[in-house]
Amino acid sequence: MQIQISGQHIQITPALRERVEQQIGRFERLFDNIKALDVVLSVDKNEHKASGTLHCAGTRLHADGLARLDDDKKGDTLYNAIDAMIAKLADQLKKHKEKLKDHHNAEVREARAAT
């Protein structure tokens, strides 16, 4: 899987890159045919934002993670935004995998076996 991490108004540190790469392991367990992940980390005055686009076979999934300075501890807000984005993408990936699954296949096999 190809990973591209970029930042707006922020320097991408090795710790941020490692955090994203560490969390990506969830995707590889959920779905086999993932081509690329694009992550954009941005910092505004009072909020940290992580947005990600996951390129899969036949579709693109997009999610945003947002953390405000008022809500949490000031040191971990960008990490919280990354975690929220990864969780949303994982949920979308599970839903996409369910859509691809043929739910009627088992019923057809049972009907054929009964006759």
Sequence and secondary structure as in RCSB ss.txt:
>XXXX:A:sequence
MQIQISGQHIQITPALRERVEQQIGRFERLFDNIKALDVVLSVDKNEHKASGTLHCAGTRLHADGLARLDDDKKG
DTLYNAIDAMIAKLADQLKKHKEKLKDHHNAEVREARAAT
>XXXX:A:secstr
 EEEEEEESS   HHHHHHHHHHTHHHHHH S EEEEEEEEEE SSEEEEEEEEEETTEEEEEEEEEETTTS GG
GHHHHHHHHHHHHHHHHHHHHHHHHS TTHHHHHHHHHH 
